[in-house]
């Protein structure tokens, strides 16, 4: 198993592509992920994990033979929010 972090920004329903080094991902990879908002609060670190009022979901996870994973993300908010995904890849 290997653990990875991917940061992004968005809102609504969208695809989020994460590229991995060669040999990590293929179509048979088992990939699990969670998502949280990243806050920028004065006096706090810029990457503070945060649970705000927005709902965030990872809806689909599709590993590909070319070494990347397509994630379908849903962020229920009017404007783009910063987020972090923690990704576990099982061999």
N, C-alpha and C positions, 0 to 999 in steps of 0.2 A: 504494500500500500504506500502511496505517496500523497502528500498534502500540498495544496497550492492555494494562492490568493490571487484574485483578480478584482480590480477596481473599475468602476464605470460610472456613468451618469445617464439619466434618462427618466422618462415618465410614460404612462400609457402602456400599451402592449407592444413589445419590440423584440427583435432577435439580437442576442449578444454573443459574439464570436470570441472564443478564447483559443489561442494557438499554444501548443505545447511543444517541447523539444522532441526531436525525432525519437521514435521508439516508445513513447509514453502512452499514446492513444491509438486505438484502432476500433473498428466497428464492433468488436466484441468486448471492449472495455466496460467495466462497471464503474459508473461515475455518480457520485452523490454530491449535492451542493446545498448550502444554505445562504441566505442573503440578509443583510442588515443595512440600515442607513448609516452614513458617515457624517457626523456633525462637525461644523466649524464654529465652536463656541469660544468667545473671547476668554483668554486665560487657560484654556484647555488645549491638549494636543490637537493638531489639525485632522487627525484620523480617528477621532473618538467614536466608537460604535455607539449607535443611538437608536432608541425606539421612539420615533416621533408619532405624529397622527396619521401618517401615510401607511397604507398596507403595501407590503412587498411580497411577491411570490415568484418562485422558480417553477414554471409550469411544465416545460419539456426539457429534456436533456438528450442530445443526439450526438454520440461520438462518431467520428468519421475516420476512414482509413488514411486520410492525408494529414493526420496529427492534430486536428482541431476538434473542438466541441461546440455545437450550436446550442445555446440556451434560449428558451422563450421566457422572457421576464414580463411581469405585470407589476407596475407601480401606480397605485391609485392616488394620483396627485395632479394638480393643475399645471405645475411646472417641473422641469428636470430636477432630480435629486441625486446627490452623490451616494453610491452604494459600494459595498464590499461583498464579494462572494468568497466563501471558504469551500474548496473543492477537494474531495477525496477520490482518488483513482485506485481501484483495486486491480491487482495483477491477475 
